[in-house]
């Protein structure tokens, strides 16, 4: 009888089960781990671009982390970038590159990057980008007299680049330079008519003096001796004529396995009716004011919406992020003491420079 009573009492005791571990809170766009992943992604983008300029991080728009196992995560990043003044061939570290100001007719890049973090080490699996210049209307509204970006194959632009490079080669005692690509150009029509251009160059196996006899025989230096550079020039045609040119060579750069220096940034082709003695005009620039990042980064699997690898995890991650945003919004409906500052939403992150 006593055994039966003891059994009944034992059955009535509350059964305690271990509560399942709560899922980790979603990363915020300004969290240190998010910023480290974004920095790695931006360095990858710049190191694997074939044309144009280096880009700097402006804002982390979104981040999704999909756990795949022990110390193994898939990370999807949505990044907002801004063009800098450093060409992709420049050895200047990104942190020392200046972001172009709004009045210089800024260029914005939007990138989706898929990364893997395995045992604490990041690697990029796919990247997809698109870059575009700010609208002319926005620039003129803030700065009515600022020159605007011109098409890279504009006749005045091509004429100025050719004249500038010929002028440099006629005066230098160093190597004869050839044009690799036109980076950007701006035209001002009032109060003077001026054309400002930027272009990448490469040294040849001829001196400028030797090239005067037969420039067509001059070839770009081989990879183990390559020497790239960058030129800026401004040509004025009205009310008087003037041309100012500045060219700087970077010196030979040793490539590294992780981020190779691209020894041939794109392919250049002769254009009918154009003087190619100063170099060749890149066909990829026809009709455009900037080199689009899409030419170098166009993998559709970089975006979360295009990935079919982990559909269940994706939905789970989205619901967690939405729930976090909803919880932040809910704080606004609850009475708080004076001076209370609600926590910011996880994403998007802070703007580092300016918004286009």
C-alpha positions in Angstrom: 0.0 0.0 0.0 2.8 2.4 0.9 4.6 1.6 -2.3 1.4 2.5 -4.3 1.1 5.8 -2.5 4.7 6.6 -3.2 4.2 5.8 -6.9 1.2 8.1 -7.1 3.1 10.9 -5.5 6.0 10.4 -7.8 3.8 10.5 -10.9 2.3 13.8 -9.7 5.7 15.5 -9.3 6.3 18.1 -12.0 8.6 16.9 -14.8 11.3 19.3 -15.7 12.7 19.2 -19.2 15.7 21.1 -20.4 14.5 24.2 -22.3 15.9 24.3 -25.9 18.6 26.8 -26.4 17.4 30.1 -27.8 18.7 30.9 -31.3 21.4 33.5 -31.4 20.3 37.1 -32.0 20.6 38.2 -35.6 23.7 40.3 -36.4 23.2 44.0 -36.7 24.6 45.8 -39.7 27.0 47.8 -37.5 28.2 44.9 -35.4 32.0 44.4 -35.5 31.5 40.9 -37.0 29.4 42.4 -39.8 31.9 45.2 -40.5 34.7 42.7 -40.6 32.8 40.7 -43.2 32.0 43.8 -45.2 35.6 45.0 -45.2 36.7 41.5 -46.5 34.0 41.7 -49.2 35.0 45.2 -50.4 38.7 44.2 -50.6 37.6 41.2 -52.7 35.5 43.4 -55.0 38.4 45.9 -55.6 40.9 43.1 -56.0 38.9 41.3 -58.7 37.6 44.3 -60.7 38.9 44.7 -64.2 38.1 48.4 -64.9 37.7 51.7 -63.2 38.3 52.7 -59.6 38.4 51.2 -56.2 35.2 51.5 -54.1 34.8 52.2 -50.4 32.1 51.0 -48.1 29.4 53.5 -47.5 26.7 51.4 -45.8 25.9 47.8 -44.9 22.3 47.5 -46.1 21.6 44.0 -44.8 23.3 40.9 -43.5 22.0 37.3 -43.2 23.9 34.5 -41.4 22.9 30.9 -42.1 24.6 28.4 -39.8 25.8 25.3 -41.6 27.3 23.4 -38.7 30.1 23.8 -36.1 32.2 26.9 -37.0 30.7 27.0 -40.4 28.4 29.9 -41.6 27.2 31.2 -44.9 26.9 35.0 -44.9 24.9 37.1 -47.4 25.8 40.8 -47.5 24.1 43.7 -49.2 26.5 46.6 -49.5 26.3 50.3 -50.6 29.7 51.5 -52.0 31.1 54.8 -53.3 33.8 55.3 -55.9 37.2 56.6 -54.8 39.9 58.6 -56.6 42.2 55.5 -56.7 42.3 53.5 -59.9 42.2 49.7 -59.4 45.9 49.5 -60.5 46.9 52.0 -57.8 49.0 50.5 -55.0 47.5 53.0 -52.5 45.7 51.2 -49.7 41.9 51.6 -49.8 41.9 53.4 -46.4 44.1 56.1 -47.9 41.9 56.6 -51.0 39.6 59.6 -51.1 35.9 59.1 -51.7 34.7 61.4 -54.5 32.5 64.1 -53.2 28.9 64.6 -54.2 29.7 67.7 -56.3 32.4 65.7 -58.2 29.5 63.7 -59.6 29.7 60.7 -57.4 29.4 57.0 -58.5 27.5 54.5 -56.3 27.9 50.8 -56.3 25.4 48.2 -55.0 26.8 44.8 -54.3 25.5 41.4 -53.1 28.2 39.2 -51.7 28.0 35.6 -50.5 30.7 34.5 -48.1 31.6 31.5 -46.0 33.1 31.7 -42.6 34.8 28.4 -41.8 36.7 28.0 -38.6 36.9 31.8 -38.3 38.3 32.3 -41.8 36.3 34.2 -44.4 36.2 33.5 -48.1 34.0 34.9 -50.9 31.8 32.4 -52.8 30.1 34.8 -55.2 29.7 38.6 -55.9 27.2 40.6 -57.9 27.4 44.3 -58.4 26.0 47.3 -60.3 27.4 50.8 -60.3 25.9 54.0 -61.6 26.5 57.8 -61.4 24.3 60.0 -59.4 21.7 61.9 -61.5 22.8 65.1 -63.2 19.7 66.9 -61.7 20.8 66.1 -58.2 24.3 67.5 -58.8 23.1 70.6 -60.5 20.6 71.3 -57.8 23.4 71.5 -55.2 26.1 72.9 -57.5 24.7 74.6 -60.7 28.2 75.4 -62.1 29.7 71.9 -61.4 30.9 70.0 -64.5 29.1 66.7 -65.1 30.3 63.3 -66.1 30.5 62.8 -69.9 30.4 59.6 -71.9 33.8 57.9 -72.0 33.7 57.8 -75.8 32.6 61.4 -76.2 34.5 63.1 -79.1 35.8 65.9 -76.9 36.9 63.4 -74.3 38.8 61.2 -76.8 40.5 64.3 -78.3 41.6 65.6 -74.9 43.0 62.2 -73.9 44.9 61.8 -77.1 46.3 65.4 -76.9 47.2 64.9 -73.2 49.1 61.7 -73.7 50.9 63.0 -76.8 51.9 66.1 -74.9 53.3 64.0 -72.0 55.2 61.6 -74.4 56.7 64.6 -76.3 58.1 66.1 -73.1 59.2 63.2 -71.0 62.7 61.7 -70.9 61.3 58.4 -69.5 59.3 55.5 -71.0 56.8 56.0 -73.8 53.3 55.5 -72.4 50.3 53.9 -73.9 46.7 54.3 -72.9 45.0 51.4 -71.1 41.6 52.9 -70.4 39.8 56.2 -69.8 38.6 56.2 -66.2 36.3 59.2 -66.1 35.6 62.5 -67.8 33.8 65.7 -67.0 32.8 68.6 -69.3 32.1 72.2 -68.3 30.5 74.5 -70.8 30.3 77.8 -69.0 32.0 80.2 -68.2 34.8 78.3 -70.1 34.6 75.2 -72.2 36.9 72.7 -70.5 37.3 68.9 -70.5 38.8 67.1 -67.5 39.9 63.5 -68.0 41.5 60.7 -66.0 43.1 57.7 -67.7 45.2 54.7 -66.9 48.5 54.2 -68.7 51.3 51.6 -69.0 55.0 52.0 -69.8 56.3 50.3 -73.0 59.7 48.9 -73.9 60.6 52.2 -75.7 61.8 55.5 -74.5 59.7 58.5 -75.6 62.6 59.5 -77.9 62.7 56.0 -79.5 59.0 56.0 -80.0 59.2 59.2 -82.2 60.6 57.1 -85.0 58.2 54.1 -84.8 55.7 54.2 -81.9 53.8 51.2 -83.3 56.7 49.0 -82.6 56.6 49.8 -78.9 55.1 47.0 -76.8 53.8 47.0 -73.2 56.4 45.6 -70.7 56.0 41.9 -69.8 54.2 41.0 -66.5 57.4 40.6 -64.6 58.4 44.2 -65.5 55.0 45.9 -65.9 54.8 49.5 -64.8 51.3 51.1 -64.7 50.4 54.7 -64.0 47.6 57.2 -64.0 47.2 60.6 -65.7 44.9 63.6 -65.2 44.5 66.3 -67.7 42.3 69.4 -68.3 41.9 70.9 -71.7 40.4 74.3 -72.3 39.2 75.3 -75.8 37.3 78.5 -75.1 37.8 81.4 -74.6 41.5 80.5 -75.0 43.3 77.2 -75.5 45.2 75.5 -72.7 46.2 72.0 -71.8 47.6 70.8 -68.4 48.7 67.2 -67.9 50.0 65.2 -65.0 51.1 61.6 -65.3 52.5 59.4 -62.5 53.8 55.8 -62.8 53.3 53.5 -59.9 56.4 51.4 -60.4 56.4 47.6 -60.8 54.2 45.8 -58.3 54.6 42.2 -57.2 51.4 40.3 -57.3 50.1 38.4 -54.3 48.1 35.1 -54.4 45.1 36.4 -52.4 44.6 39.7 -54.3 46.3 39.7 -57.7 47.2 43.0 -59.4 45.5 42.8 -62.8 48.3 43.2 -65.3 45.9 43.8 -68.2 42.8 45.8 -66.9 40.4 45.0 -69.7 40.8 44.8 -73.5 41.3 47.9 -75.6 40.3 48.3 -79.3 40.9 50.8 -82.0 38.0 53.1 -82.8 37.3 54.1 -86.5 38.4 57.6 -87.2 40.3 58.0 -83.9 44.0 58.7 -83.7 45.4 55.7 -81.7 49.0 56.9 -81.4 48.4 57.8 -77.8 46.6 54.5 -77.1 43.4 52.6 -77.7 39.9 53.3 -76.5 38.3 50.5 -74.4 35.2 49.2 -76.1 33.5 48.5 -72.8 33.1 52.2 -72.2 31.0 53.0 -75.3 28.1 55.4 -74.4 28.7 55.1 -70.6 29.9 57.7 -68.1 31.5 55.2 -65.7 32.8 51.6 -65.7 30.1 49.4 -64.3 31.2 46.9 -61.6 28.8 44.5 -63.2 31.5 43.8 -65.8 33.6 42.1 -63.2 31.0 40.9 -60.6 27.9 39.3 -62.1 27.3 36.0 -60.3 23.6 35.6 -59.6 24.2 33.2 -56.7 25.6 36.1 -54.7 22.2 37.3 -53.6 20.2 35.5 -51.0 17.0 35.5 -53.1 18.8 33.5 -55.9 20.3 30.9 -53.6 18.5 27.6 -53.4 21.1 25.9 -51.2 19.4 26.4 -47.8 15.8 27.5 -48.3 14.6 26.4 -44.8 17.4 28.2 -43.1 16.8 31.3 -45.2 13.2 31.5 -44.2 14.2 30.9 -40.6 16.8 33.7 -40.7 14.4 36.1 -42.3 11.7 35.4 -39.7 14.2 36.0 -36.8 15.3 39.3 -38.3 11.8 40.4 -38.9 10.9 39.5 -35.3 13.9 41.5 -34.0 12.7 44.6 -36.0 9.2 44.1 -34.7 10.5 44.0 -31.1 12.3 47.3 -31.6 9.1 48.8 -33.0 7.2 47.5 -30.0 9.4 49.5 -27.7 7.9 52.7 -29.1 4.5 51.7 -27.8 5.6 51.1 -24.2 5.9 54.0 -21.8 9.6 54.8 -21.0 11.3 57.2 -18.6 12.5 60.5 -19.8 15.7 60.3 -21.8 15.2 56.7 -22.9 16.8 56.0 -26.3 15.3 53.0 -28.1 17.8 50.6 -29.6 18.4 51.0 -33.3 17.0 48.4 -35.7 19.6 45.8 -36.8 19.7 47.0 -40.4 20.4 49.0 -42.5 23.6 50.3 -40.9 25.1 53.8 -40.5 26.1 55.9 -43.5 29.8 56.5 -43.5 30.0 59.2 -46.2 26.8 60.5 -47.8 23.6 59.1 -49.3 23.0 59.3 -53.0 
